[in-house]
């Protein structure tokens, strides 16, 4: 068997005249490959750190079939070249494609300088806006404006890096951002915030104040089991109200975490206090005798779930009957490592009826069914059967 492996790279040195830079490259593979080689050759001239490696590799198998592959490795982006370069395809000669990449470096530099000036002006304006946000107590807008400021700083740095490929950077163009001082200002003000919670018979009331008094439009989030439950903003009195129906949406009895609905880094740096509020529902006026028709483990999970939800069950013949019929559709994933179970429960006690469903995931069908039971809407169950025996 005769096997040949060899690389072909055709690239010609470039020339530069005033602000005009050009590079011509050749390839036996394709015009597209020649274009790419020309761009990378141009990039090498603009930035010494650019390292490109192209190889057209030919392989001949035992039957004489020849295949070609192109390998490309880049350690530095050539976006600056791609944005400003003009590609001109040359005539094909001796089976080789040619391409010339040309760029006017003076023109590119001028455009970058204009962009830098515009970004710098916007950053100065954002600095004023952010300070006003804090003084006005608009912390939510402050975080949005701070994010914008950080994006502008990143954009400035990128443009400055591109400019460094074209000319020496004068000291006056180096970025002097106020982000550090602004962050201290933001964190210092947020550290003075205070949060109070009050659980009434109708709502969870959250009050936010700072040294100036009530904070309006402050964003508050409730989470439960690491998932978002509700969002609200404070009113003119610095108060956000979450109705108990909203708090108990997932669980009739449990706890919720109250925290600022802001970017985590601001909350963490300012040590803004989060609070955990426990709540409960009155025990159901009814105690039932449960009759469950379904998978054994799912029925056991249902009994526990009902008791945790405030609906006690006992095995006594004189108690009203709560019947539960459960059906499931179970499906294993492709590699048989997890099962998804779609569970439907039809519940009835006297004239009260409820059909409810949920989905769970577990290592097998039994585990997935038990998980699905725990995801049923306990508040709906409680509201339907909590007083149905009367």
C-alpha positions in Angstrom: 0.0 0.0 0.0 1.4 3.4 -1.0 0.3 6.2 1.4 1.4 9.8 1.0 0.7 12.6 3.4 1.9 16.1 2.6 1.0 19.7 3.3 0.8 22.5 0.8 0.8 26.1 1.9 1.0 28.9 -0.7 1.4 32.4 0.8 3.2 35.4 -0.6 4.6 38.3 1.4 2.6 41.5 1.5 3.4 45.1 0.8 2.4 48.2 2.7 2.2 51.7 1.2 1.3 54.6 3.6 -1.9 53.4 5.3 -2.6 50.7 2.7 -1.8 47.1 3.7 -2.2 44.1 1.5 -1.6 40.4 1.5 -1.9 37.9 -1.3 -2.3 34.1 -0.7 -2.7 31.1 -2.9 -4.4 27.7 -2.3 -4.9 24.5 -4.3 -8.0 23.6 -2.3 -10.6 26.4 -2.9 -11.2 30.1 -3.4 -12.6 30.2 0.2 -9.4 28.8 1.5 -7.4 31.3 -0.4 -9.6 34.1 1.1 -9.0 32.9 4.6 -5.3 32.5 4.1 -5.2 36.1 2.8 -7.1 37.4 5.8 -4.8 35.6 8.2 -1.7 36.8 6.5 -3.0 40.3 6.7 -3.8 39.7 10.4 -0.2 38.6 11.1 1.0 42.0 9.8 -1.4 43.9 11.9 -0.7 42.0 15.1 2.4 40.0 15.8 0.6 37.8 18.3 -1.7 36.3 15.6 -0.6 32.8 15.0 -2.3 31.0 12.1 -1.5 27.6 10.8 -3.0 26.3 7.6 -2.4 22.9 6.0 -3.9 21.2 3.1 -3.3 17.6 3.7 -3.7 15.0 0.9 -4.1 11.3 1.8 -4.1 8.4 -0.7 -5.6 5.1 0.4 -4.8 1.6 -0.9 -7.4 1.9 -3.8 -5.9 5.2 -5.0 -8.6 7.5 -3.6 -7.3 10.9 -2.6 -8.9 13.0 0.2 -8.1 16.5 1.3 -8.6 18.3 4.6 -7.8 21.8 5.8 -6.5 22.3 9.3 -6.8 25.8 10.9 -5.6 27.0 14.3 -6.0 30.5 15.6 -4.9 31.8 19.0 -6.0 35.4 18.4 -9.2 36.8 16.8 -8.9 38.4 13.4 -12.1 40.4 13.6 -10.4 43.7 13.1 -9.2 42.4 9.7 -12.5 40.9 8.7 -14.4 44.1 9.4 -12.1 46.4 7.5 -10.5 44.2 4.8 -11.5 44.0 1.1 -11.0 40.7 -0.6 -10.2 40.5 -4.3 -10.1 37.1 -6.1 -7.3 36.8 -8.6 -7.1 34.6 -11.7 -6.7 30.9 -11.2 -3.3 29.7 -12.4 -1.7 26.3 -12.5 -4.7 24.9 -10.5 -4.2 27.5 -7.7 -6.8 29.9 -6.4 -5.6 33.4 -5.4 -6.9 36.1 -3.1 -5.7 39.5 -2.1 -6.8 41.1 1.2 -6.4 44.8 1.4 -7.1 47.3 4.2 -6.6 51.0 4.7 -5.2 51.1 8.2 -5.4 54.9 8.5 -9.2 54.7 7.7 -9.6 51.9 10.2 -7.8 53.8 12.9 -9.8 57.0 12.3 -13.1 55.1 12.7 -11.9 53.4 15.9 -10.9 56.8 17.4 -14.4 58.1 16.6 -15.9 55.1 18.3 -13.7 55.5 21.4 -14.7 59.1 21.8 -18.4 58.2 21.5 -18.0 55.4 24.1 -16.1 57.7 26.4 -18.8 60.3 26.3 -21.5 57.7 27.0 -19.6 56.4 30.0 -19.3 59.9 31.5 -23.0 60.4 31.1 -23.8 57.0 32.6 -21.6 57.9 35.6 -23.9 60.9 36.3 -27.1 58.8 35.7 -26.0 56.0 38.1 -25.3 58.5 40.9 -28.7 60.1 40.4 -30.3 56.6 40.5 -28.8 56.0 43.9 -29.8 59.4 45.3 -33.3 58.8 43.9 -33.4 55.4 45.6 -34.0 53.7 42.2 -31.8 50.6 42.8 -33.3 48.6 40.1 -32.5 51.2 37.4 -29.1 51.6 39.0 -28.2 47.9 38.4 -29.3 48.2 34.7 -27.3 51.3 34.2 -24.2 49.8 35.9 -24.5 46.8 33.6 -24.6 49.2 30.6 -21.5 51.0 32.0 -19.6 47.8 32.3 -20.5 46.8 28.8 -19.3 50.2 27.5 -16.0 49.7 29.3 -15.5 46.3 27.7 -16.4 47.8 24.3 -13.8 50.6 24.9 -11.1 48.1 25.8 -11.8 46.0 22.8 -11.6 49.0 20.5 -8.4 50.1 22.2 -6.9 46.7 21.6 -7.9 46.8 18.0 -6.3 50.3 17.7 -3.1 49.0 19.1 -2.8 46.7 16.1 -2.7 49.9 13.9 -0.7 52.4 15.9 1.0 53.1 19.2 -1.6 54.0 21.9 -1.0 57.5 23.4 -1.4 57.7 27.2 -4.4 59.9 27.0 -6.4 57.2 25.4 -5.9 54.7 28.2 -9.3 54.0 29.9 -9.7 55.5 33.3 -13.1 54.2 34.4 -15.0 55.2 37.5 -16.6 51.8 37.8 -14.5 51.0 41.0 -15.6 54.2 42.7 -19.2 53.8 41.6 -19.2 50.2 42.9 -18.1 51.5 46.3 -20.8 54.2 46.1 -23.5 51.6 45.2 -22.4 49.1 47.8 -22.2 51.7 50.5 -25.7 52.9 49.8 -27.1 49.4 49.6 -25.5 48.5 52.9 -27.7 51.1 54.6 -30.9 49.4 53.3 -33.1 47.7 55.8 -35.8 45.0 55.1 -38.7 44.1 57.4 -41.2 41.3 56.9 -44.6 40.9 58.4 -46.8 37.9 57.8 -50.5 38.7 58.3 -53.6 36.6 57.8 -53.9 37.9 54.3 -50.5 38.8 53.0 -46.7 38.8 53.4 -45.7 42.5 53.7 -42.1 43.5 52.9 -40.9 47.0 53.8 -37.6 48.5 52.5 -36.1 51.7 53.9 -32.8 53.5 53.8 -31.3 56.5 55.6 -33.7 58.8 53.7 -36.8 56.7 54.5 -39.0 54.4 52.4 -37.5 53.2 49.2 -39.9 53.2 46.2 -39.7 50.8 43.2 -37.3 48.5 45.0 -37.6 45.0 43.4 -38.3 42.1 45.8 -38.4 38.4 44.9 -39.8 35.4 46.8 -38.1 32.0 46.1 -39.1 28.6 47.3 -37.0 25.4 46.9 -34.5 27.6 44.9 -37.2 28.5 42.3 -38.8 31.9 41.7 -42.3 32.1 43.3 -43.2 35.8 42.9 -41.8 39.3 42.1 -43.0 42.7 43.3 -41.8 46.3 43.6 -42.2 48.5 46.6 -44.7 51.4 46.5 -44.2 55.0 47.6 -44.3 53.8 51.3 -41.5 51.3 50.5 -43.9 48.4 50.9 -44.3 45.3 48.7 -47.4 43.1 49.3 -47.6 39.4 48.4 -51.1 38.0 49.0 -51.0 34.7 50.9 -52.7 32.9 48.0 -49.5 33.8 46.0 -47.2 32.8 48.9 -49.0 29.4 49.2 -49.2 28.8 45.5 -47.0 25.7 45.6 -47.3 24.6 49.2 -50.0 25.3 51.8 -47.3 25.0 54.6 -43.7 25.8 54.2 -41.3 28.7 53.9 -40.2 31.3 51.4 -37.0 33.3 51.0 -37.4 37.1 50.6 -34.5 38.9 48.9 -33.6 41.8 46.6 -34.4 41.1 43.0 -31.1 42.6 41.8 -27.9 41.2 40.3 -26.3 38.9 42.8 -22.9 40.7 42.8 -24.5 43.8 44.2 -26.5 41.9 46.8 -23.4 39.9 47.9 -21.0 42.8 48.1 -23.4 44.9 50.1 -24.4 42.0 52.4 -28.0 42.8 51.8 -30.0 40.7 54.2 -32.3 38.0 53.0 -35.0 36.7 55.2 -36.7 33.3 55.4 -40.4 33.5 56.3 -42.3 30.4 57.5 -46.0 30.1 57.0 -48.6 27.5 57.6 -52.2 26.7 56.8 -54.8 25.7 59.4 -55.3 22.0 59.7 -58.1 20.8 57.5 -61.5 20.7 59.2 -61.7 17.2 57.7 -59.8 14.0 58.5 -60.2 11.4 55.8 -59.9 7.7 55.2 -57.7 7.5 52.1 -58.4 4.9 49.4 -55.7 5.1 46.8 -55.7 3.2 43.5 -52.4 3.5 41.8 -48.7 2.4 42.1 -47.8 1.4 45.6 -44.9 3.8 46.1 -46.9 6.7 44.6 -49.9 6.0 46.9 -47.5 6.0 50.0 -46.2 9.3 48.8 -49.7 10.7 48.3 -50.6 9.8 51.9 -47.6 11.7 53.2 -48.1 14.6 50.8 -51.7 15.0 52.0 -50.7 15.1 55.7 -47.9 17.6 55.0 -50.5 19.8 53.1 -52.7 20.0 56.1 -55.2 17.2 55.2 -54.8 14.4 57.7 -55.7 10.8 56.8 -56.3 7.9 59.2 -57.3 4.3 58.6 -60.7 4.4 60.4 -63.9 3.2 58.9 -66.0 6.0 60.4 -64.1 8.7 58.6 -65.3 10.2 55.3 -63.7 8.6 52.2 -61.2 10.4 50.0 -60.6 8.3 46.9 -57.6 8.9 44.7 -57.1 7.2 41.3 -53.7 7.7 39.8 -52.5 6.9 36.3 -49.0 7.5 34.9 -47.3 7.6 31.6 -43.6 6.7 32.1 -40.8 7.1 29.6 -37.1 6.3 30.0 -34.5 8.6 28.3 -32.3 7.4 25.5 -29.5 6.0 27.7 -31.9 4.5 30.2 -30.5 6.6 33.1 -33.6 8.7 33.9 -37.3 8.2 33.7 -40.0 10.9 33.2 -43.4 10.2 34.7 -46.5 12.1 33.8 -49.0 11.5 36.6 -52.7 12.3 36.7 -54.7 12.0 39.9 -58.5 12.0 40.0 -59.6 12.8 43.6 -63.1 12.7 45.1 -64.6 13.1 48.5 -68.4 13.4 48.6 -69.4 15.9 46.0 -66.0 17.5 45.8 -63.9 16.4 42.8 -60.5 17.4 41.4 -58.4 16.2 38.6 -54.8 17.3 38.9 -51.5 16.3 37.2 -47.8 16.8 37.5 -44.5 15.6 36.0 -41.6 14.1 37.9 -38.1 12.7 37.0 -36.3 9.9 38.7 -33.8 7.1 38.2 -36.7 4.7 37.5 -40.5 4.7 37.1 -41.2 4.4 40.9 -38.9 7.3 41.8 -40.3 9.4 39.0 -43.9 8.8 40.1 -43.1 9.7 43.7 -41.4 12.9 42.5 -44.5 13.7 40.4 -46.7 13.3 43.5 -44.6 15.9 45.4 -45.1 18.4 42.5 -48.9 18.3 42.6 -50.5 21.6 43.5 -51.1 21.2 47.2 -53.0 24.5 47.5 -55.6 23.3 45.0 -56.0 20.0 46.9 -56.3 21.8 50.2 -58.9 24.3 48.9 -61.0 21.5 47.4 -61.0 19.1 50.2 -60.0 21.1 53.3 -63.7 21.6 54.3 -65.4 19.2 51.9 -66.6 16.9 54.7 -68.8 19.6 56.2 
